[in-house]
Amino acid sequence: MQVTLEKQYEIAASAEAAWQVLSDIKLLASCMPGAEITEQLDDTHYKGHVKVKVGPAVAAFGGEIEVLAFDEAGKSVRLMGKGADKSGSTASMDLTASIRPGDSAGQCLLLGNSDVIVNGKFAQFGGRMMTSVSDMMLAQFADNFSLKAGELYTQTHPEAAAAAQTGASKPQAHTELNALSILWGLIKGFFSGLFGSKK
């Protein structure tokens, strides 16, 4: 089963700071909750894994990432990721991500286009469910990406750091991918759409 995703997220950092995160594969992978690069094979190939927590149980997916294209001038990268779990389920993703300037010096946009192919038990959920799950996972990824880029930005812009301290409380990073929380979000979204919001 194949799912195509096109996303755009506002990042609370400059395009230069966001590119530092996007161009560092290990740092980029750490933005995905539960993901980790475990080995760099060469300049364009990496090994890693993603852990998914379902209650007390933890499932691990091992795989590889290949950097297919790297455009520093255009602030864009293209990655191919492939992985599998112990049950034999497999997944692959062809992702192109880029950074675009925002409306102000401390803002930018993270754009992503990806084709995700899943086989095995995860394919049984169907395209609509997979798209919903992917949306929630990518939202967590974008939150972490924005936090890391924001930290890099405030290191070189003290005035931004001072403004952040006097502003709203700092959001917390998503450190693990909890399938139960994602499932609960889908259930709430389903019933909300079914019965409509009540004032």
Disulfide bonds with the S-S distance in Angstrom:
none
